[in-house]
């Protein structure tokens, strides 16, 4: 009640009967007993998702959970439109196959393009970035390796612009030029500092130069098409934009120090970032670290492919050695200079922790990525699960964070370790 009073009218219209805005793909879901799970435990996962929705900070949520390669949950709750703060009109329930922006979870998938190039022999992770982008050399950055870049140790966590605007994201060459000239925040390149958007442009430029092709093309050819994915694109083509829900800033307005913390990471005010994510410029651009659109099932398939050593249903995407290299930790856990928490990274993935990590309790073996506060995509080899939890509310509300943690806990309890 206190949270709702603080939020004012900035919450989702939650109906009393959640069934009217719930969609379940029963044809896709297997019998939980087929993968060693108790049906009641699986339903407790969905109950936790419903409770997250009832907080009122997410207009739409989709979840796909695979165990042993089989779909256990493929569900959506919420609306494509009609229930967000300030919206009027009929409720249009969300489909489980709706494309939603992954935000920073895009980094994990964009990193796979680099790993594919390494597999093809067109680069090595321990190459220095300047071997492929000579302009990156100023201020000692000639020492930075591709592995360091993928693991947020390249020293360029922020744009060297006093008041950056989201419109900069549409100017690829200018952004690459700025980042090449930028002085590193750590001249020794030993300190980890999360690169929310910056590293993605250098990673993308690496892919462009090493492959001689554009990112949209290689993402489609190397990952989306072989996996049979419906979406998985940088941005969304105009003919698909009506299928995707908008993102909304919900709950209490971010206040200091949370507002300062969020702006420090993403570079612009929290609310401006949310607004920009719905604008045509963002939808039509390529933002390697932040604007891949996909359905939850698309993302779960990608992580299932990684769990299965680079193959999916008989189709080889990456070699098993490439996958092992992609998820191998880069150094030990380190206090992150931007996130202000201890984190471990591989060359492209956030890694789980014990006793509790980003992907729930006892998740030390897990790897995946967080996207703009509450999007979570991951695989856990110990539990043999691949999970995609996508949502459209952007909120720092404590109640939302607590309910999200309960969803993660419910997944961990329902899916005991098998390896």
Secondary structure, DSSP 8 states (H G I E B T S, - for coil): -HHHHHHTT-S----S-GGGGEEE-TTT---GGGGT--HHHHHHHHHHHHHHHHTS--SEEEEEEEETTEEEEEEEEEEEESSSTT--S--EE--TT--EE-GGGHHHHHHHHHHHHHHTTS--TTSBGGGT-GGGGGGGGGG-BHHHHHTT-SS--S-S-TT--GGGGG-HHHHHHHHHH---SSTTS-S----SSHHHHHHHHHHHHHHSS-HHHHHIIIIIHHHT-S--EES--GGGGGGS---EE-SS---TTHHHHHHHHHSS-HHHHHHHHTSHHHHHS--TTT-EEE-HHHHHHHHHHHHTTTEETTEE-S-HHHHHHHHSB-SS-EE-TTT-SEE-BBSS-EE--SSEETTEET-TT-EEEEETTTEEEEEETTTTEEEEEEE-EE---HHHHHHHHHHHHHHHHHS----
